[in-house]
Amino acid sequence: MKQTFTDEQLVVQLSESNKRAFEEIYDRYWYKLFCISFHQTGSREEAEELVHDLFESLWKRRLESNINHLSSYLVIALKYLIVNHIKSQITWRKYQEYVLLNKMHEISTTEENIEFNDLSQAIDKAMKKLPEKTSRVFQLSRFENQSVKSIAKELHISEKAVEYHITKSLKVLKDNLWIYQTDN
């Protein structure tokens, strides 16, 4: 018969480096944490990675952690990881956007009109590879300069979904427009 421990008992055993207690915590909370992470990120891979990072941190900090309520501790720690992840995604997306817009500006000079036309066609072609909603979100954001909030309201989706579609668009554009990048 399997012995069931309370969260408090598991925390004490974890602080004593009991691997079985860690495994029990993992088994008990992995799915709940994955669901929270997936709901926030919209990506299975990112959700799994964030939950993995949380449990890795829990094990590494087992000797110094002062956990009073295990479930709350795990959810709050995960939310901090998610917020930091989203912030880094936004920063990376803004950098990609800067590079992309900078390249488009460089190409628009008079002597490079032919390349600019080629780039415009390549952008159109890349945009056609996107799902309709993703393409629409990107157009509203980048070509019509609408805010994330106004796009979310107009399309009846969450702001996180808008961010996701913009990030997805920029990745597809970057992957399809790599030939237009220069070394300088």
Backbone bond lengths (Angstrom), bond angles and torsions (degrees), N, CA, C in turn:
res aa  C-N    CA-C-N  psi(-1)  N-CA   C-N-CA  omega(-1)  CA-C   N-CA-C  phi
1 M - - - 1.455 - - 1.529 109.19 -
2 K 1.305 115.43 131.12 1.462 120.89 -177.66 1.529 109.96 -77.67
3 Q 1.319 114.31 133.15 1.463 119.73 179.09 1.532 108.38 -85.64
4 T 1.335 116.76 132.54 1.452 121.88 179.43 1.525 108.77 -103.70
5 F 1.315 114.26 127.03 1.464 120.32 179.85 1.519 109.74 -102.46
6 T 1.308 116.08 151.48 1.461 120.58 173.25 1.523 107.88 -76.23
7 D 1.321 115.12 163.67 1.462 119.29 176.20 1.525 111.41 -57.80
8 E 1.314 115.68 -40.75 1.474 119.98 -179.30 1.518 110.69 -61.59
9 Q 1.335 116.91 -42.32 1.464 120.53 178.46 1.523 110.53 -65.19
10 L 1.310 116.89 -39.87 1.463 120.55 179.02 1.528 111.32 -64.22
11 V 1.328 116.89 -39.07 1.467 120.92 179.23 1.529 109.63 -63.59
12 V 1.315 117.25 -43.02 1.472 121.02 178.69 1.523 109.34 -62.33
13 Q 1.325 116.55 -46.03 1.462 120.05 -179.60 1.529 111.52 -65.98
14 L 1.327 116.52 -36.28 1.460 120.40 177.09 1.523 110.33 -62.14
15 S 1.324 116.81 -42.71 1.467 120.59 -179.69 1.526 111.40 -66.15
16 E 1.328 116.43 -16.00 1.470 121.75 175.27 1.528 111.17 -97.23
17 S 1.326 116.39 14.82 1.468 124.55 177.76 1.529 113.34 64.02
18 N 1.308 117.38 32.51 1.455 122.39 178.24 1.531 108.42 -80.08
19 K 1.332 115.65 110.22 1.461 120.44 -177.46 1.528 112.14 -65.77
20 R 1.316 117.07 -33.86 1.467 120.60 178.91 1.540 110.39 -64.57
21 A 1.322 116.85 -37.23 1.467 120.11 176.83 1.530 109.56 -64.90
22 F 1.325 116.25 -41.52 1.460 120.39 177.81 1.532 109.95 -60.93
23 E 1.327 116.48 -45.42 1.469 120.61 179.29 1.525 110.99 -61.40
24 E 1.328 117.27 -39.01 1.460 121.03 178.71 1.538 110.58 -65.10
25 I 1.319 116.66 -42.08 1.475 120.64 176.81 1.529 109.44 -61.51
26 Y 1.312 115.49 -45.31 1.468 121.18 179.12 1.526 110.20 -58.23
27 D 1.334 116.14 -51.37 1.467 120.68 -179.06 1.522 111.51 -61.88
28 R 1.292 117.61 -37.03 1.462 122.83 -175.78 1.536 111.93 -73.60
29 Y 1.347 117.60 -35.37 1.465 120.02 -170.23 1.530 115.32 -115.82
30 W 1.325 118.32 -9.66 1.458 119.12 -174.59 1.523 111.96 -55.88
31 Y 1.314 118.32 -51.58 1.463 120.74 -174.51 1.526 111.69 -63.00
32 K 1.321 117.03 -44.03 1.470 120.79 179.51 1.529 110.05 -59.76
33 L 1.340 116.60 -45.15 1.461 120.85 -179.11 1.525 111.23 -68.17
34 F 1.328 116.06 -38.38 1.461 119.82 177.37 1.533 110.07 -60.73
35 C 1.340 116.92 -44.61 1.472 121.06 -179.57 1.535 111.16 -60.68
36 I 1.325 116.50 -42.46 1.464 120.60 178.54 1.529 109.72 -62.59
37 S 1.322 115.25 -47.73 1.460 120.69 -177.99 1.529 111.26 -64.17
38 F 1.320 116.52 -43.40 1.464 120.39 179.90 1.523 110.61 -63.89
39 H 1.313 116.67 -40.94 1.475 120.82 178.83 1.531 110.62 -60.78
40 Q 1.319 117.00 -37.14 1.464 120.73 -177.32 1.528 112.65 -80.83
41 T 1.337 117.73 -36.24 1.468 120.33 -175.12 1.517 113.29 -96.67
42 G 1.329 116.62 -28.73 1.460 119.78 -177.24 1.515 113.56 75.35
43 S 1.321 117.32 7.68 1.461 121.57 -177.94 1.522 109.71 -129.62
44 R 1.315 115.59 125.83 1.469 120.76 179.38 1.533 110.24 -61.20
45 E 1.330 116.42 -46.12 1.466 120.62 -177.46 1.533 111.19 -62.25
46 E 1.331 116.10 -46.42 1.464 119.76 179.66 1.523 110.90 -65.16
47 A 1.326 116.54 -39.52 1.467 120.64 179.66 1.527 110.18 -62.90
48 E 1.323 116.49 -46.39 1.468 120.16 179.37 1.531 110.97 -62.60
49 E 1.320 116.02 -41.74 1.469 120.27 -179.69 1.528 111.39 -63.87
50 L 1.313 116.71 -42.23 1.464 120.26 179.86 1.528 111.23 -65.66
51 V 1.326 117.38 -41.39 1.463 120.25 178.56 1.526 109.70 -66.81
52 H 1.323 116.67 -40.08 1.461 120.17 176.17 1.536 110.50 -59.39
53 D 1.328 115.85 -46.13 1.469 120.30 179.03 1.528 111.25 -59.92
54 L 1.330 116.27 -39.18 1.463 120.40 178.89 1.524 110.79 -62.37
55 F 1.327 117.13 -47.89 1.463 119.29 -178.71 1.534 111.76 -69.40
56 E 1.311 116.34 -33.90 1.465 119.43 175.51 1.533 110.04 -62.59
57 S 1.306 116.78 -44.12 1.460 121.86 178.04 1.528 110.94 -64.59
58 L 1.336 116.74 -40.76 1.463 120.72 178.97 1.526 110.15 -58.69
59 W 1.323 116.37 -44.06 1.462 119.49 -179.23 1.533 110.88 -68.52
60 K 1.314 116.93 -44.17 1.470 120.47 -178.61 1.528 111.78 -63.99
61 R 1.328 117.06 -32.14 1.466 121.23 -175.89 1.536 112.31 -102.24
62 R 1.316 116.51 15.25 1.467 121.02 -174.15 1.524 113.13 -60.23
63 L 1.348 117.39 -31.03 1.463 120.59 -177.12 1.524 111.97 -81.13
64 E 1.334 116.42 -25.54 1.474 119.92 -176.46 1.527 113.37 -104.42
65 S 1.313 117.00 -8.27 1.467 120.12 -177.87 1.517 111.20 -74.02
66 N 1.321 114.06 142.52 1.457 121.34 175.69 1.524 106.31 -122.37
67 I 1.334 115.31 82.52 1.454 121.91 -173.31 1.522 109.05 -96.36
68 N 1.333 115.64 121.45 1.465 120.71 178.33 1.524 111.77 -95.20
69 H 1.319 116.94 -38.75 1.459 121.22 -179.84 1.526 107.39 -133.60
70 L 1.322 116.56 104.25 1.460 122.93 -170.60 1.528 113.16 -57.06
71 S 1.315 117.36 -50.23 1.463 120.62 -176.98 1.528 111.17 -58.82
72 S 1.323 117.32 -48.09 1.469 121.31 179.78 1.524 110.68 -63.78
73 Y 1.328 115.92 -42.30 1.461 120.65 179.76 1.530 110.34 -57.89
74 L 1.337 117.41 -47.85 1.460 121.43 -177.64 1.531 111.37 -65.12
75 V 1.318 117.02 -43.03 1.474 120.37 -179.23 1.529 110.57 -65.22
76 I 1.313 117.14 -44.52 1.468 120.51 -179.72 1.526 110.88 -66.12
77 A 1.329 116.61 -43.52 1.472 120.28 178.42 1.528 110.37 -61.20
78 L 1.333 116.54 -40.58 1.462 120.54 178.24 1.525 110.76 -64.97
79 K 1.314 117.13 -41.46 1.474 119.83 -179.91 1.533 110.96 -62.34
80 Y 1.346 117.01 -37.39 1.467 119.18 175.77 1.526 110.47 -64.08
81 L 1.329 116.86 -42.17 1.465 119.83 178.12 1.527 110.94 -62.32
82 I 1.324 116.57 -41.33 1.466 120.53 -179.60 1.526 110.64 -64.69
83 V 1.325 116.69 -45.56 1.473 120.47 179.32 1.525 110.18 -59.48
84 N 1.314 117.15 -46.55 1.470 120.32 179.11 1.518 111.25 -63.00
85 H 1.324 116.33 -38.87 1.466 120.79 178.38 1.532 110.37 -63.28
86 I 1.315 116.36 -47.00 1.465 120.27 -179.25 1.530 110.24 -63.62
87 K 1.335 116.76 -41.25 1.471 119.36 177.64 1.525 110.80 -60.15
88 S 1.329 117.05 -42.86 1.466 119.55 -179.59 1.524 110.61 -67.29
89 Q 1.344 117.29 -35.95 1.461 120.70 176.79 1.526 110.76 -63.54
90 I 1.329 116.08 -42.84 1.466 120.29 179.90 1.521 110.13 -64.73
91 T 1.320 116.74 -43.05 1.469 120.57 178.33 1.523 110.35 -61.67
92 W 1.330 117.28 -45.14 1.456 121.37 179.65 1.528 110.21 -63.92
93 R 1.341 116.74 -41.49 1.460 120.97 179.65 1.528 110.39 -63.50
94 K 1.329 117.10 -42.18 1.467 120.16 179.15 1.527 110.62 -64.19
95 Y 1.336 116.60 -38.26 1.460 119.84 177.32 1.528 110.01 -64.16
96 Q 1.335 116.97 -45.96 1.459 120.44 178.98 1.530 110.74 -60.86
97 E 1.312 115.47 -41.19 1.456 120.57 178.65 1.527 110.44 -62.69
98 Y 1.331 116.54 -43.64 1.457 120.91 178.42 1.524 110.24 -59.35
99 V 1.335 116.41 -47.65 1.465 120.30 -179.74 1.526 110.21 -61.65
100 L 1.322 116.65 -45.84 1.454 120.51 -179.49 1.526 111.63 -62.02
101 L 1.322 117.00 -48.22 1.462 120.00 -179.78 1.526 111.37 -66.44
102 N 1.323 116.59 -36.03 1.453 120.54 177.48 1.529 110.31 -63.32
103 K 1.330 116.68 -43.15 1.468 120.20 178.06 1.530 110.59 -63.90
104 M 1.327 116.32 -41.18 1.457 119.38 178.86 1.526 110.69 -62.80
105 H 1.328 117.02 -38.62 1.465 120.95 178.83 1.529 110.81 -66.06
106 E 1.332 116.89 -44.00 1.459 120.84 179.29 1.524 111.16 -60.04
107 I 1.317 115.80 -40.60 1.456 120.91 -175.13 1.522 112.01 -73.02
108 S 1.318 117.21 -20.98 1.464 119.76 -174.17 1.527 114.01 -78.68
109 T 1.314 118.14 4.19 1.467 118.70 177.61 1.530 109.84 -64.67
110 T 1.318 116.01 158.53 1.462 122.35 -174.07 1.522 112.40 -56.69
111 E 1.321 117.68 -46.85 1.465 120.24 -176.52 1.517 113.05 -71.15
112 E 1.335 116.87 -8.46 1.464 119.42 -178.70 1.523 111.59 -116.08
113 N 1.314 117.84 24.82 1.460 120.98 -178.88 1.527 112.49 -59.31
114 I 1.311 116.57 -36.21 1.464 119.59 179.88 1.522 110.25 -62.67
115 E 1.359 115.54 -46.66 1.462 118.73 178.09 1.525 111.24 -63.87
116 F 1.325 115.82 -36.44 1.459 119.24 178.65 1.533 110.76 -62.93
117 N 1.332 116.01 -42.31 1.472 119.51 177.45 1.528 110.53 -62.63
118 D 1.337 115.70 -41.75 1.472 119.59 176.70 1.521 110.64 -60.55
119 L 1.333 115.79 -42.49 1.464 120.17 179.24 1.529 110.78 -64.12
120 S 1.315 116.53 -42.56 1.471 119.97 178.55 1.522 110.86 -59.66
121 Q 1.318 115.99 -42.63 1.464 119.85 177.81 1.533 110.45 -65.55
122 A 1.326 116.25 -40.08 1.466 119.96 179.08 1.533 110.76 -64.85
123 I 1.331 116.01 -38.40 1.477 119.90 176.88 1.525 109.51 -64.29
124 D 1.326 116.64 -46.15 1.469 119.88 178.16 1.524 110.86 -58.51
125 K 1.331 115.73 -44.08 1.469 120.69 -179.91 1.532 110.09 -63.75
126 A 1.327 117.05 -43.84 1.464 121.03 178.71 1.524 110.53 -64.08
127 M 1.335 116.85 -40.83 1.460 120.60 -179.97 1.539 111.06 -63.53
128 K 1.343 116.77 -32.01 1.466 120.00 178.45 1.523 112.00 -70.56
129 K 1.330 117.49 -19.04 1.461 121.24 177.55 1.527 111.60 -78.21
130 L 1.324 115.72 -16.38 1.460 120.37 -178.35 1.523 111.07 -80.84
131 P 1.319 116.50 150.97 1.468 118.27 170.99 1.534 109.18 -59.51
132 E 1.307 116.20 153.16 1.463 121.60 -174.60 1.527 112.74 -54.61
133 K 1.334 117.21 -45.34 1.467 120.54 -177.43 1.531 110.32 -66.55
134 T 1.335 117.16 -41.70 1.463 121.02 -179.99 1.528 110.18 -62.52
135 S 1.322 115.93 -44.24 1.461 120.86 178.46 1.528 110.73 -62.40
136 R 1.324 116.53 -42.35 1.473 120.95 -179.36 1.523 111.24 -63.99
137 V 1.343 116.18 -43.01 1.470 120.53 178.86 1.528 109.73 -61.06
138 F 1.330 117.12 -44.88 1.461 120.70 -179.22 1.536 110.57 -63.40
139 Q 1.310 117.39 -43.36 1.464 120.69 179.43 1.523 111.01 -61.51
140 L 1.320 116.43 -44.93 1.465 119.16 179.37 1.523 111.14 -63.32
141 S 1.323 115.47 -38.81 1.462 120.18 -176.80 1.533 112.11 -73.74
142 R 1.317 115.68 -49.69 1.459 118.83 -170.13 1.526 114.77 -95.11
143 F 1.312 116.88 -32.12 1.455 118.54 -176.77 1.526 112.20 -99.03
144 E 1.322 116.77 -23.24 1.462 119.97 178.70 1.529 111.32 -112.32
145 N 1.315 117.33 2.79 1.470 124.73 175.39 1.527 114.03 52.19
146 Q 1.324 116.72 38.64 1.458 120.08 176.84 1.530 109.96 -85.33
147 S 1.302 115.66 149.57 1.467 120.45 178.93 1.527 109.82 -75.83
148 V 1.328 114.40 161.09 1.463 120.77 177.32 1.528 109.73 -57.09
149 K 1.320 115.74 -42.89 1.468 120.87 -178.25 1.528 111.32 -62.16
150 S 1.326 117.01 -44.84 1.461 119.37 -177.74 1.533 111.19 -70.33
151 I 1.331 117.00 -34.27 1.468 119.80 176.93 1.525 109.55 -65.51
152 A 1.327 116.09 -44.89 1.467 120.63 179.30 1.521 110.68 -57.98
153 K 1.320 115.78 -43.79 1.463 120.26 -179.33 1.529 110.88 -66.02
154 E 1.335 116.23 -44.99 1.458 120.42 -177.43 1.527 112.49 -64.31
155 L 1.347 116.41 -40.19 1.462 120.18 -175.72 1.533 112.97 -95.06
156 H 1.331 116.25 -0.34 1.471 121.78 179.37 1.529 111.65 58.44
157 I 1.340 115.35 47.67 1.462 121.45 174.92 1.528 107.84 -132.68
158 S 1.334 116.41 167.62 1.461 119.94 -178.70 1.531 110.57 -75.18
159 E 1.328 115.67 160.15 1.464 120.23 176.60 1.520 110.38 -63.74
160 K 1.321 117.00 -35.00 1.472 120.27 177.21 1.521 110.39 -63.20
161 A 1.321 116.83 -37.70 1.465 120.69 177.76 1.525 109.82 -64.99
162 V 1.326 117.13 -40.06 1.467 120.63 177.36 1.531 109.65 -60.93
163 E 1.338 116.47 -47.33 1.472 120.93 178.01 1.520 110.36 -57.75
164 Y 1.333 116.31 -42.91 1.463 121.05 179.90 1.535 110.00 -60.78
165 H 1.325 117.77 -47.27 1.459 120.81 -178.67 1.531 111.53 -64.11
166 I 1.318 117.64 -38.03 1.468 120.50 178.21 1.519 110.21 -65.69
167 T 1.319 116.90 -45.82 1.470 121.06 178.96 1.524 110.28 -60.48
168 K 1.319 116.31 -44.57 1.462 121.43 179.21 1.532 110.08 -60.92
169 S 1.325 117.29 -43.28 1.468 121.95 179.63 1.518 110.92 -61.13
170 L 1.328 115.57 -46.71 1.466 119.42 -178.19 1.527 111.35 -63.52
171 K 1.320 116.66 -36.87 1.470 119.77 178.72 1.529 109.84 -65.42
172 V 1.323 117.33 -46.05 1.464 120.72 179.30 1.524 110.25 -62.22
173 L 1.331 117.08 -43.79 1.464 120.00 178.25 1.524 111.14 -61.95
174 K 1.317 116.46 -44.48 1.467 119.95 179.89 1.525 110.27 -60.97
175 D 1.350 116.05 -45.49 1.462 120.30 -179.41 1.525 111.98 -63.94
176 N 1.312 117.31 -34.29 1.459 121.10 -176.66 1.525 113.53 -90.13
177 L 1.330 116.83 -15.87 1.464 119.62 -176.48 1.527 112.62 -111.51
178 W 1.311 117.63 14.67 1.463 120.84 -177.16 1.517 111.90 -58.88
179 I 1.320 117.65 -29.52 1.458 121.50 -178.64 1.533 112.15 -64.41
180 Y 1.317 116.85 -22.14 1.468 121.61 -178.20 1.514 112.74 -88.95
181 Q 1.323 117.44 -4.17 1.453 120.47 179.84 1.525 109.94 -78.59
182 T 1.345 114.59 145.42 1.459 120.05 176.42 1.510 108.61 -116.08
183 D 1.316 116.77 167.75 1.457 121.91 -178.56 1.519 113.25 -81.23
184 N 1.316 118.78 -12.34 1.473 119.79 -177.52 1.473 113.27 -102.31
